[in-house]
């Protein structure tokens, strides 16, 4: 199969054409997709309306072991690998996770082994709202002033789901004791080396709490400064969803953020599968 990759943004992303993910891919085609994923960070697969939930699981599994969401109540019945992202309610109860991902983040960054890849399939989406924003963090790191790169290289950051939860999700119930126990604080490098490409990437995320070896306020001020730099408009690509679209992104070298939409007027239903990664590290040189 001959497939094409059309660049999307100046710094990140490509659209994949002439591929049907409802059908098994031969090894050569998958290798091309995997290589492009590493090159572009984000791959969009338009109009995958024939792809079923099981097709999605099978495709994502080729990138590695799938992980279940730490809040199983939002997973698809009988398919713990699939997280439902939706504002739709059934019998008055949320069908899936509402208002998900509306802060700049990478998936499962609060785990010792954060996600390497995430794959999101849109079933129902608003017609002109609810974009997902992406940033390529290797490009951001390379664009930092040399003095800042020297300052942050080798620093480690405490990622705390429990400390940041009430700040990020004031509309949600507090984490239960069991939920908090499943996501204890974890330390990751501020600059990580991509395990497959070897590229250095600025590793930011919404659950970052403190910089090791720094006063809390000083460390948080540094993180805010890096966020402000990384989220400049020049680095951001906005993906406009259409029903059937699917997007695969590399959490090891990208940030993403969902944007709001009129939830009283429009429905959104999306399915996400997530690939387990390995422990972030920094390799000098």
Backbone as a ProteinNet text record, in pm:
[ID]
protein_1_A
[PRIMARY]
XXXXXXXXXXXXXXXXXXXXXXXXXXXXXXXXXXXXXXXXXXXXXXXXXXXXXXXXXXXXXXXXXXXXXXXXXXXXXXXXXXXXXXXXXXXXXXXXXXXXXXXXXXXXXXXXXXXXXXXXXXXXXXXXXXXXXXXXXXXXXXXXXXXXXXXXXXXXXXXXXXXXXXXXXXXXXXXXXXXXXXXXXXXXXXXXXXXXXXXXXXXXXXXXXXXXXXXXXXXXXXXXXXXXXXXXXXXXXXXXXXXXXXXXXXXXXXXXXXXXXXXXXXXXXXXXXXXXXXXXXXXXX
[TERTIARY]
83.9	0	88	58.8	132.1	53.1	112.4	44.7	122.6	55.2	116.4	103.2	200.7	201.3	206.9	101.5	91.6	114.9	225.5	251.5	133.9	109.8	-2.5	42.9	132.9	180.5	326	375.4	515.2	611	567.7	657.5	615.9	494.2	444	331.8	319.4	199.8	200	130.7	108.4	-22.9	-90.7	-211.8	-173.1	-230.9	-202.8	-318.8	-288.2	-393.2	-378.2	-484.8	-489.8	-460.3	-524.4	-511.3	-646.5	-686.7	-812.9	-780.3	-798.3	-760	-861.9	-969	-1060.8	-1009.7	-902.9	-842.6	-701.9	-658.3	-521.8	-418.2	-313.6	-207	-92.5	-34.7	82.5	201.3	306.4	419.7	488	498.4	565.4	487.5	354.2	271.3	280.6	273.3	282.5	418.3	524.1	657	663.6	600.5	598.2	524.6	413	335.3	414.1	478	555.8	670.5	739.4	849.5	798.9	684.8	627.8	583.7	531.6	490.3	609.6	724.7	844.5	893.1	878	924.4	835.4	703.5	609.3	549.4	552.1	496.3	346.8	274.4	128.2	89.4	6.9	-45.3	-197.8	-257.2	-402.9	-446.4	-549.9	-606.3	-750.9	-773.5	-909.2	-1005.8	-1132.2	-1244.6	-1231.5	-1203.5	-1196.5	-1332	-1436.4	-1572	-1599.1	-1525.1	-1548.1	-1473.6	-1385.1	-1304.6	-1389.4	-1391.2	-1463.5	-1372.7	-1431.4	-1352.6	-1247.2	-1283.4	-1187	-1076.3	-1111	-1008.5	-909.4	-962.8	-878.6	-783.2	-834.5	-749.6	-638.8	-675.2	-577	-468.3	-506.6	-407.1	-314.2	-371.5	-288.8	-195.8	-240	-159.3	-29.9	-25.6	97.3	208.9	175.4	276.2	328.4	261.6	306.9	191	219.7	119	19.9	-109.2	-210.6	-232.9	-266.9	-292.9	-436.4	-494.2	-629.6	-624	-730.6	-737.3	-745.5	-688.2	-688.5	-825.9	-922.8	-1060.9	-1147.1	-1160.1	-1225.2	-1371.8	-1434	-1574.6	-1595.2	-1486.6	-1496.4	-1451.1	-1421.8	-1379.1	-1498.8	-1482.1	-1590.6	-1621.9	-1748.6	-1785.3	-1719.4	-1650	-1585.7	-1457.4	-1419	-1295.8	-1220.8	-1151.5	-1082.4	-972.4	-930.4	-826.6	-880.1	-1013.1	-1073.6	-1132.2	-1079.4	-1134.4	-1238	-1355.8	-1459.2	-1446.4	-1434.8	-1430.9	-1559.6	-1646.2	-1777.8	-1850.6	-1935.3	-2026.1	-2166.2	-2183.3	-2313.8	-2348.3	-2474.1	-2520.2	-2623.1	-2621.4	-2718.4	-2784.9	-2917.1	-2992.7	-2938	-2895.9	-2847.9	-2703.9	-2634.8	-2495.9	-2403.3	-2283.8	-2189.4	-2153.9	-2156.7	-2116.4	-1964.9	-1892.5	-1747	-1691.8	-1563.6	-1497.2	-1532.3	-1586.2	-1625.9	-1512	-1513.9	-1416.7	-1274.9	-1239.8	-1109.5	-999.4	-884	-762.9	-761	-824.5	-831.1	-717.1	-611.3	-487.7	-375.4	-267	-155.1	-96	-84.9	-41.5	9.9	66.9	90.2	20.9	-20.1	-103.8	-24.7	-84.6	-29.7	108.7	135.1	265.3	287.1	179.2	188.2	223.7	251.2	293.4	444.7	499.8	643.6	680.5	589.2	608.7	494.7	506.4	398.6	370.6	257.9	218.8	318.7	347.3	427.5	336.4	228.2	138.2	-6.2	-84.3	-228.8	-297.9	-413.2	-486.7	-632.4	-683.6	-817.9	-902.6	-1019	-1110.3	-1238.3	-1273.6	-1391.8	-1515.1	-1616.1	-1743.8	-1843.1	-1862.4	-1945.1	-1864.1	-1865.6	-1791.7	-1871.6	-1850.9	-1913.6	-1866.5	-1947.7	-1910.8	-1796.4	-1777.3	-1674.5	-1608.9	-1611.5	-1551.4	-1480.2	-1412.8	-1353.4	-1228.3	-1145.7	-1018.4	-926.6	-827.5	-718	-590.3	-518.8	-396.7	-276.2	-173.4	-53	71.6	176.1	305.2	414.4	510.5	625.9	736.7	770	857	1006.3	1043.4	1182.3	1211.6	1118.4	1134.4	1136.6	1054.2	1053.1	1187.2	1237.1	1366.1	1476.8	1480.2	1584.3	1571.8	1449.3	1427.9	1457.1	1473.7	1505.5	1641.5	1658.7	1791.8	1892	2014.8	2116.9	2135.5	2127.4	2143	2033.7	1909.4	1799.5	1816.8	1862	1885.3	1988.5	2094.4	2195.3	2137.5	2050.8	1995	1905.7	1826.1	1725.2	1772.7	1878.3	1926.2	1976.3	1925.7	1962.9	1870.1	1775.3	1679.4	1570.6	1519.7	1410.2	1289	1171.3	1046.5	956	892.5	792.9	658.9	600.7	467.9	369.3	269.1	177.4	32.6	-28.8	-170.1	-256	-219.9	-303.3	-295.1	-175	-161.4	-230.2	-223.3	-275.6	-422.8	-477.5	-615.6	-716.7	-721.6	-823.4	-802.8	-680.2	-652.9	-698.6	-669.5	-701.7	-848.8	-910.4	-1047.2	-1136.5	-1155.9	-1240.5	-1386	-1429.1	-1566.8	-1588.8	-1479.3	-1492.4	-1481.8	-1535.5	-1518.4	-1371.6	-1337.4	-1199.8	-1161.1	-1032	-984.1	-1014.6	-1059.8	-1081	-946.5	-947.9	-823.9	-763.2	-848.8	-800.2	-741.1	-808	-757.9	-624.2	-613.1	-487.6	-375.1	-407.9	-306.4	-254	-338.8	-295.6	-202.7	-199	-115.2	-31.9	65.2	152.3	243.5	300.6	392.8	507.8	554.4	663.3	756.9	883.8	983.8	1028.1	1027.8	1073.9	1169.9	1259	1348.9	1273.8	1321.9	1261.3	1293.9	1410	1446.6	1464.8	1389.8	1400.1	1453.7	1517.8	1567	1464.7	1424.7	1329.6	1396.4	1335.7	1403.5	1422.6	1348.1	1361.9	1439.1	1422	1490.9	1618.4	1631.3	1747	1741	1631.3	1622.1	1588.1	1645.6	1608.2	1476.5	1390.9	1259.2	1232.6	1178.8	1131.6	1009.2	1010.8	905.3	818.7	714.4	620.6	489.5	405.1	274.5	199.7	66.7	-15.7	-5.9	53.4	65.6	201.8	284	412.6	388.4	459.3	433.2	555.5	671.2	788.1	914.3	1016.3	1146.8	1236.7	1292.1	1378.9	1498.5	1529.8	1644.9	1616	1491.7	1453.7	1344.4	1340.7	1226.9	1100.6	987.2	863.7	824.7	825.3	784.7	882.5	1011.7	1112	1096.1	1074.9	1058.3	932.8	823.4	699.3	708.7	782.6	803	880.8	980.1	1055.7	965.6	882.5	792.2	694	641.8	549.9	620.1	744.1	820.3	837.8	866.2	882.3	749.3	639.3	506.7	476.5	504.2	475.9	554.8	679.1	760.2	705.8	675	634.3	500.1	410.9	274.8	257.8	368.7	358.5	285.6	211.6	129.4	211.3	335.8	417.1	441.3	433.4	459.3	332.6	215.8	90.3	22.1	-19.2	-101.8	-238.6	-346.2	-482.7	-543.9	-584.2	-648.9	-800.5	-866.6	-1012.8	-1072.2	-1148.1	-1204.1	-1324.9	-1338.2	-1458.4	-1497.6	-1625.9	-1666.7	-1586.7	-1535.9	-1458.9	-1309.2	-1264.3	-1120.8	-1056.6	-931.5	-852	-715.7	-660.4	-529.7	-443.2	-319.7	-219.9	-109	-75.5	32.4	131.6	252.4	364.7	377.9	339.8	343.8	485.3	584.4	722.4	783.5	722.5	780.5	675.8	553.8	449.5	373.2	311.4	208.6	77.6	-35.2	-163.4	-263.8	-368.5	-469.3	-600.9	-708.3	-841.8	-900.4	-973.6	-1037.4	-1186.9	-1250.4	-1392.4	-1484.8	-1609.2	-1714.3	-1846.7	-1950.1	-2082.7	-2146.7	-2131.8	-2178.5	-2330.1	-2395.6	-2541.6	-2603.9	-2530.5	-2582.9	-2532.1	-2405.8	-2341.8	-2301.9	-2299.1	-2251.5	-2110.8	-2031.4	-1899.9	-1883.1	-1841.3	-1815.6	-1688	-1586.6	-1457.1	-1404.8	-1324.7	-1264.8	-1112.6	-1049.1	-903.6	-840.4	-737.2	-652.9	-512.7	-443.4	-318.4	-211.7	-91.7	20	114.8	148.5	242.5	380.1	445.9	581.1	681.1	800.5	899	936.5	1022.6	1055	1134.4	1091.4	1166.9	1309	1402.3	1541.1	1604.6	1719.3	1797.2	1935.7	1976.6	2109.3	2190.8	2292.3	2372.8	2441.4	2450.2	2515	2424.5
-119.2	0	125.1	220.2	346.3	452	504.1	606	736	846.7	978.2	1048.9	1135.7	1214	1361.6	1434.4	1576.1	1658	1734.3	1813.5	1903.9	1918.9	1998.7	2135.7	2137.4	2263.3	2287.4	2406.6	2440.2	2356.7	2319.5	2251.2	2107.7	2068.2	1939.4	1890.6	1758	1697	1668.8	1559.9	1525.2	1449.9	1467.3	1391.3	1269.9	1155.6	1030.2	1002.5	986	961.2	821.5	776	646.3	532.9	536.4	425.7	406	281.5	244.9	161.5	219.9	151.9	47.6	30.2	-79.5	-211.6	-203.9	-323.3	-344.8	-468.3	-493	-432.8	-376.9	-316.5	-415.2	-420.3	-504.9	-441.1	-518.4	-473.1	-350.6	-345.9	-232.7	-103.6	-112.3	6.5	53.1	-42.2	-3.1	59.5	5.9	62.1	206.3	236.1	373.6	466.1	417.3	497.2	519.9	414.9	427.7	526.8	519.9	612.5	756.1	776.9	911	963.4	875.6	913.9	969	903	950.7	1082	1098.2	1219.6	1339.6	1319.8	1431.6	1451.3	1351.1	1364.5	1344.4	1390.3	1378.2	1333.7	1229.8	1184.6	1187.3	1249.4	1253.7	1156.3	1078.1	982.5	1025	1103.8	1154	1042.6	1064.2	987	836.5	797.9	655.5	608.6	633.9	603.8	454.2	373.4	228.4	160.5	230.5	170.5	145	22.2	-13.3	2.2	-13.7	-7.4	-117.7	-235.8	-345.9	-320.3	-257	-218.8	-120.6	-26.2	73.3	6.4	-86.7	-158.8	-233.2	-302	-381.7	-292.9	-178.3	-89	-31.6	19.5	82.2	-18.6	-142.8	-245.4	-273.9	-241.8	-263.8	-170.3	-63	29.3	-11.7	-107.9	-152	-199	-223.3	-271.4	-160.2	-192.3	-93	-88.3	29.4	47.2	95.1	58.6	100.5	230.3	307	432.7	405.5	498.7	477.4	501.9	551.4	564.7	473.5	346.6	248.1	277.7	364.4	395.5	466.2	519.4	588.2	501.4	374.4	285.6	217.5	177	111.2	-23.8	-58.9	-187.7	-303.8	-389.4	-505.8	-475.1	-347.1	-308.1	-206.5	-253.3	-160.9	-80.5	-120.7	-45.8	84.6	99.5	213.6	312	433.2	541.3	616.3	636.8	715.3	860.6	950	1094.5	1152.4	1202.7	1243.4	1331.4	1420.7	1496.4	1436.2	1323.4	1258.7	1189.5	1198.4	1132.4	1025.5	918.1	810.5	787.8	802.6	791.8	888.2	1005.4	1107.4	1093.3	989.5	965.9	985.6	1040.6	1060.9	929.1	929	810.7	792.8	903.9	899.6	1016.8	1042.2	1151.3	1283.9	1376	1507.2	1607.9	1710.2	1820.3	1767.6	1667.8	1602.9	1680.4	1688.5	1737.2	1882.6	1969	2110	2193.3	2126	2192.1	2128.7	2202.2	2146.5	2029.8	1913.9	1794.2	1688.4	1583.3	1458.7	1349.6	1243.7	1143.9	1055.9	1040.6	953.7	997	1126.3	1177.1	1158.6	1133.8	1113.7	969.9	884.3	747.1	733.3	628.1	602.6	575.8	511.2	484.6	549.4	678	748.5	688.3	726.6	676.4	719.6	628.4	666.7	723.5	652.7	698.2	700.5	788.9	794.1	805.2	739.2	734.2	765.6	872.4	921.5	918.2	853.1	838.7	915.6	1006.1	1090.5	1024.7	1001.9	947	1060.3	1145.9	1266	1384.8	1495	1614.8	1739.1	1850	1976.2	2017.5	2091.2	2124.7	2223.1	2313.4	2416.3	2455.8	2366.4	2394	2267.2	2279.6	2162.4	2112.1	2204.8	2164.4	2101.9	2026.8	1982.8	2052.1	2112.4	2185.2	2096.5	2107.4	2027.3	2116.1	2076.8	2144	2038.4	2056.9	1967.9	2015	1933.5	1979.9	1968.8	1896.8	1902.4	2038.3	2085.6	2217.1	2327.7	2314.9	2414.2	2415.2	2295.9	2287.3	2351.7	2322.6	2378.3	2530.5	2583	2727	2803.3	2733.5	2800.5	2869.3	2982.2	3042.5	2943.1	2947.9	2853.4	2857.1	2976.1	2987.9	2912.3	2919.3	2847	2696.2	2652	2509.2	2456.8	2534.4	2492.7	2488.7	2585.1	2593	2474.3	2430.4	2328.8	2186.1	2168.6	2034	1968	1850.4	1777.7	1799.7	1894.6	1916.4	1809	1776	1680.3	1749	1701.1	1764.3	1661.7	1703.5	1620.2	1639.4	1530.2	1532.2	1477.9	1557.6	1520.3	1529.1	1414.1	1410.3	1463.2	1430.8	1469.7	1620	1679.3	1822.9	1906.5	1862.2	1943.8	1916.8	1806.2	1769.1	1879.4	1933.3	2036.1	2165.1	2188.8	2308.8	2288.1	2170	2141.5	2108.3	2041.7	1991.2	2033.1	2163.4	2207.9	2164.2	2127.7	2086.6	1938.2	1863.4	1719.4	1686.4	1571.8	1528.5	1508.8	1521.7	1498.1	1353.2	1329.7	1193.1	1110.6	989.9	900.1	852.9	792.1	740	636.3	553	448.5	510.4	612.9	677.4	746.6	813.9	880.9	779.5	665	562.3	503.9	503.5	449.1	543.8	670.5	768.9	849	785.6	860	956.9	1052.1	1147	1071.7	1127.2	1064.1	1173.9	1139.9	1236.7	1201.5	1303	1286.4	1399.4	1377.2	1484.6	1595.9	1718.2	1832.5	1831.4	1779	1755	1604.4	1544.9	1400.1	1368.8	1254.5	1205.8	1110	1134.3	1043.8	908	799.8	669.6	610.3	657.5	603	693.7	824.6	916.8	973.4	970.3	1028.5	1179	1242.8	1388.4	1435.1	1547.5	1604.6	1680.6	1666.4	1731.6	1795.6	1914.9	1976.4	1898.8	1852.4	1761.9	1833.5	1898.4	1971	1894	1934.7	1871.8	1935.6	1919.4	1992.8	1940.7	1824.1	1772.7	1802.7	1884.6	1922.5	2009.9	1979	2048.6	2124	2060.2	2122.2	2076.6	2161.6	2127.5	2082.6	1963.8	1913.5	2005.6	2032.4	2116.1	2264.5	2302.8	2443.7	2469.4	2593	2638.3	2621.7	2586.1	2557.5	2673.5	2795.9	2910.7	2935.9	2921.2	2941.4	2838.3	2712.7	2607.3	2626.3	2663.5	2684.2	2805.2	2906	3021.9	2981.8	2894.8	2846.2	2767.2	2681	2601.3	2690.3	2793.5	2886	2956.7	2995	3063.3	2971.7	2844.8	2749.4	2726	2717.6	2703.2	2821.8	2941.3	3060.8	3059.9	3014.1	3006.5	2900	2780.3	2667.5	2690	2764.9	2779.7	2904.3	2963.2	3072.7	3024.6	3114.6	3079.5	3015.5	3056	3004.4	2853.8	2798	2656.2	2570.2	2633.2	2559.4	2526.5	2400.5	2359.5	2316.7	2368	2335	2236.2	2120.3	2021.4	2034.6	2056.8	2068.9	1931.7	1879.5	1744.8	1740.7	1625.2	1591.7	1448.9	1415.8	1279.1	1175	1075.2	969.6	991	1115.1	1141.2	1067.3	1030.4	971.1	1038.2	1056.4	1120.3	1038.6	1014.9	944.2	1042.8	1052.9	1143.1	1074.4	1130.5	1078.3	1163.1	1106.5	1181.6	1213.6	1145.6	1164.6	1293.1	1350	1469.4	1572.9	1561.4	1659.4	1697.8	1813.5	1855.1	1866.1	1843.2	1866.8	1922.3	1981.4	2047.5	2050.9	2007.4	2015.2	2153.4	2205.5	2336	2317.4	2414.1	2399.7	2405.2	2363.1	2377.3	2395.6	2431.2	2454.2	2319.9	2277	2145	2136.8	2250.6	2250.1	2226.2	2261.1	2249.9	2125.8	2091.8	1986.9	1865.9	1751.8	1626.9	1597.9	1536.6	1487.8	1345.8	1256	1117.6	1073.1	1036.1	997.2	877	794.6	678.3	691.6	670.6	681.2	550.1	507.9	396.8	452.1	390.9	447.2	339.2	371.6	276.6	305.6	200.8	216.6	256.1	347.1	385.8	328.8	389.1	349.6	471.4	450.7	557.9	667.7	794.1	903.4	912.6	951.5	964.7	1076.1	1123.6	1219.1	1161.2	1158.4	1109.6	1228.2	1268	1382.7	1355.9	1461.5	1447.9	1397.2
0	0	0	-87.7	-92.5	-17	89.6	167	158.2	188.7	179.1	313	341.8	464.2	427.3	463.5	431.3	558.3	567.5	688.2	723.4	854.6	903	952.6	1050.7	1106.8	1072.9	1110.2	1082.6	1166.2	1287.4	1379.3	1408.7	1371.5	1418.4	1328.5	1316.7	1261.5	1112.8	1076.1	935.8	924.8	813.7	783	700	731.8	662	566.3	439.7	341.9	282.1	220.7	152.5	251	367.1	461.1	530.2	544.1	608	731.1	849	971.8	1017	941.1	970.5	913.9	835.9	776.1	832.8	847.5	896.3	801.8	859.2	779.7	763.2	643.9	625	697	718.2	797.6	737.2	606.3	541	562.9	550.9	572.4	716.3	809.5	950.5	980.6	923.6	946.4	898.3	783.7	732.6	829	883	978.2	1106.2	1154.8	1278.3	1260.3	1148	1120.7	1113.3	1047.1	1036	1171.9	1254	1389.8	1467.7	1457.3	1525.2	1464.6	1333.9	1266.3	1296.8	1294	1302.8	1441.7	1527.7	1662.1	1669.3	1567.8	1561.1	1420.6	1411.8	1283.1	1287	1185.5	1172	1062.4	1092.6	997	970.1	866.2	840.4	800.1	836.4	782.4	805.5	928.6	963.4	1019	942.2	990.5	1000.4	926.5	929.7	1044.2	1109.7	1216.3	1340.5	1387.8	1508.7	1630.2	1748.7	1870.6	1873.4	1826.1	1822.1	1719.7	1606.8	1509.3	1572.8	1648	1713.9	1812.6	1891.4	1986.9	1913.2	1805.5	1730.5	1670.7	1613.5	1553.5	1660.2	1769	1871.9	1937.2	1950.2	2015.6	1938.9	1810.9	1733.7	1778.4	1850.4	1901.5	2039.2	2103.4	2234.9	2321	2446.8	2542.3	2574.8	2570.7	2603.8	2754.4	2803.1	2945.9	2964.8	3077.6	3111.2	3190.6	3182.7	3255.9	3405.8	3485.7	3630.2	3692.3	3612.4	3658.5	3571.6	3610.5	3523.7	3494.4	3572.2	3546.7	3413	3354.4	3226.7	3109.4	3134.8	3027.6	2962.4	2836.8	2764.7	2829.2	2840.4	2899.3	2825.6	2900.4	2841	2767.5	2760.9	2691.5	2777.7	2879.5	2970.9	2903.6	2782.3	2710.2	2650.9	2646.1	2577	2677.5	2677.3	2757.8	2674.9	2732	2665.3	2709.1	2612.8	2638.3	2581.7	2669.4	2620.2	2721.6	2669.9	2755	2753.4	2683.9	2672.2	2804.3	2843.4	2965	2930.6	3006.8	2991.9	3126.7	3130.6	3255.9	3360.7	3315.1	3406.7	3449.9	3404.2	3444.3	3324.2	3346.4	3235	3168.7	3036.1	2960.7	2964.7	2973.8	2976.7	3054.9	3037.4	3108.3	3042.4	3121.3	3070.9	3087.3	3002.6	3013.6	3031.8	2954.6	2970.9	2900.3	2963.9	2898.3	2862.1	2939.2	2901.6	2960.2	2996.8	3035.7	2953.2	2932.2	2857.7	2935.2	2870.2	2942	2845.4	2900.6	2829.5	2908.9	2842.4	2907.5	3003.7	3123.4	3229	3274.6	3270.1	3312.2	3462.6	3534.8	3679.9	3716.5	3616.9	3641.1	3625.8	3684.7	3671.2	3526.2	3453	3310.6	3233.4	3199.3	3129.8	2992.1	2936.6	2805	2698.6	2606.1	2489.4	2381.3	2349.8	2245.3	2290.1	2230.1	2251.8	2116.3	2105.3	1978.6	2008.2	1948.1	1977.2	1851	1861.8	1747.7	1776.3	1686.1	1702.8	1640.9	1722.6	1674.5	1649.5	1750.8	1738.4	1788.5	1713	1753.9	1717.3	1789	1749.7	1610.8	1537.2	1399.2	1386.5	1483.4	1466.6	1598.9	1696.6	1826.9	1876.2	1990.2	2051.6	1982.6	1929	1868.5	1973.4	1927	2013.4	1967	2062.3	2032.5	2061.1	1977.5	1993	1984.5	2059.2	2055.4	2047.7	1959.6	1949.8	2043.3	2144.1	2251.7	2221.6	2117.4	2074.1	2011.4	1927.8	1867.4	1970.7	2074.3	2181.7	2255	2287	2356.2	2273.6	2144.6	2058.4	2045.7	2061.7	2048.6	2176.7	2289.5	2415	2404.8	2472.6	2478	2537.4	2489.9	2533.7	2684.8	2744.9	2889.8	2963.2	2912.1	2975.8	2958.5	2841.3	2821.6	2922.2	2943.1	3040.7	3181.9	3212.3	3347.7	3380.8	3285.4	3316.2	3292.4	3213.7	3185.1	3313.6	3341.9	3462.6	3579.7	3568.4	3677	3673.6	3793	3806.4	3867.2	3828.1	3869.8	3936.7	4046.7	4114.3	4045.1	3998.7	3937.9	4040.2	4074.3	4181.7	4135	4117.4	4081.4	4196.1	4319.2	4433.4	4460.6	4447.2	4473.9	4367	4242.5	4132.3	4101.5	4146.7	4112.8	4144.5	4268.1	4296.6	4218.7	4172.1	4092.9	3948.2	3894.6	3754.9	3734.8	3833.4	3816.4	3933.4	3949.9	4062.2	4049.2	3927	3904.5	3933.1	3957.5	3979.8	4128.3	4168.6	4308.5	4341.1	4468.9	4511.7	4485.7	4467	4448.8	4573.7	4552.7	4665.9	4719.3	4836.7	4893.6	4800.1	4740.8	4649.7	4523.7	4467.7	4346.2	4372.3	4485.2	4519.3	4538.9	4596.7	4621	4490.1	4385.1	4256.3	4182.3	4224	4154	4254.1	4320.9	4412.8	4336.8	4408.8	4345.8	4279.7	4166.4	4091.5	4041.6	4021.9	3976.8	3835.4	3746.9	3609.3	3573.3	3475.8	3432.9	3360.6	3375.3	3307.7	3158.5	3124.3	2984.7	2969.8	2879.3	2861.2	2721.9	2711.6	2583.5	2524.8	2401.6	2337.7	2320.4	2369	2366.7	2228.2	2128.7	1993.9	1899.6	1912.5	1822.2	1881.8	2015.3	2081.6	2095.1	2051.8	2057.4	2199.1	2243.9	2373.8	2361.6	2460.5	2458.8	2594	2592.4	2716.4	2761.9	2887.4	2934.5	3036.5	2987.6	3072.4	3083	3178.2	3194.3	3308.9	3309	3404.9	3548.3	3571	3707.5	3769.5	3703.8	3761.1	3883.5	3992	4117.6	4170.7	4170.1	4230.7	4158.3	4163.1	4107.1	4221.6	4210.1	4315.8	4335	4464.4	4496.4	4493.6	4461.5	4459.2	4560.7	4610.4	4688.2	4604.4	4668.9	4595.4	4503.9	4555.8	4474.3	4360.5	4387.5	4282.9	4171.8	4209.2	4109.1	4027.5	4093.6	4020	3928.5	3967.8	3880.1	3755.1	3771.6	3656.1	3562.1	3617.4	3534.1	3459.1	3526	3458.8	3343.8	3363.8	3257.3	3137.2	3163	3053.2	2981.6	3057.9	2995.8	2904.5	2952.6	2873.5	2743.1	2750.6	2629.5	2534.8	2588.3	2504.4	2436.6	2500.9	2448.1	2361.8	2318.3	2222.4	2096.8	2036.8	1921.1	1808.5	1792.7	1681.9	1693.2	1814.4	1832.7	1826.2	1832.6	1853.5	1720.7	1707.5	1594.1	1646.6	1585.2	1626.3	1527.5	1579.5	1494	1506.5	1392.9	1387.5	1355.6	1449.5	1435.9	1343.5	1274.3	1200	1238.9	1228.1	1264.4	1185.4	1256.6	1194.1	1198.9	1225	1231	1348.1	1330.3	1438	1439.2	1558.9	1572.5	1667.7	1625.4	1705.2	1741.2	1870.4	1908.8	2000.9	2002.4	2080.1	2206.2	2321.4	2446.8	2493.3	2438.5	2482.7	2429	2326.5	2264.3	2226	2279.4	2248.4	2374	2369	2464.4	2387.9	2456.3	2391.1	2490.6	2436.1	2518.6	2441.1	2506.7	2445.8	2469.5	2373.1	2388.6	2414.4	2482.5	2518.8	2397.8	2421.1	2320.8	2394.5	2322.2	2380.1	2413.7	2538.6	2578	2594.9	2603.2	2611.2	2474.3	2370.3	2234.1	2161.8	2183	2103	2187.7	2121.4	2180.3	2130.1	2217.8	2177.6	2231.6	2144.2	2183.2	2113.1	2193	2138.5	2218.3	2152.1	2216.2	2211.6	2329	2333.6	2379.1	2307.6	2349.7	2375.2	2470.6	2518.9	2530.3	2484.8	2482.4	2598.7	2672.3	2783	2730.5	2802.8	2768.2	2867	2871.1	2970.2	3054	3150	3243.9	3172.9	3184	3121.8	3176.9	3090.7	3130	3048.3	3095.8	3017.8	2995.2	2870.2	2833.5	2783.2	2854.6	2813.6	2681.5	2600.5	2470.9	2362.3
[MASK]
+++++++++++++++++++++++++++++++++++++++++++++++++++++++++++++++++++++++++++++++++++++++++++++++++++++++++++++++++++++++++++++++++++++++++++++++++++++++++++++++++++++++++++++++++++++++++++++++++++++++++++++++++++++++++++++++++++++++++++++++++++++++++++++++++++++++++++++++++++++++++++++

